[in-house]
Amino acid sequence: MKKRIRRHMRFARYVIYKETLVDIREHLWTFLGAFTGIGLIGFLHSSYLSVSDNLFLVGSFGASSVLIYGVINSPLAQPRNLIGGHVISAIVGVTINYLIPEAWLAAALAVAIAIVLMQITKTLHPPGGATALIAIIGSEKIKSFGYAYVLSPILTGVIILLLVALVFNNITSHRSYPANKHWFKVWRRKYR
């Protein structure tokens, strides 16, 4: 019995140690990537709009930053998911906003439909649900964009985040983004 307890204790210590191990380099690159990505969107926004029209800094970009800079090997953080999840969700959000006048019903439908469409298209990206929701509950300025919301701030912001992720996540040899470089090779062969 004592042997068994000791073995479980060693295993628990190993798991706790490995899961809580602090890798300063990883945290540094995560910080630099997230700071640069969100900072660049904010800077570009502040150059063209007043502070009160803070439309380019969409809340769901913060959640995307967690994925694409913090857990870069997650399937949910890959470029296809990042771009597709946000764009599909934005289209759904704007469409539902036009069709359903009741905010609570529109919000529920937009998020639910966005999730299902992301699953069907294999572009599941959890922050996409927030992108759909923002199209419904956002300010009148956001709602007035209509389908332009899909292109800017969503698509332009996501492209900025992706470009920064490609740079910062590949600067060192111990980080590699996207996790599977195969998607680029297939795309290049198919469309060249």
Summary of the structure (lengths in Angstrom):
residues: 192
radius of gyration: 19.9
end to end distance: 64.8
largest distance: 69.5
contacts: 589
relative contact order: 0.15
helix: 78%
strand: 0%
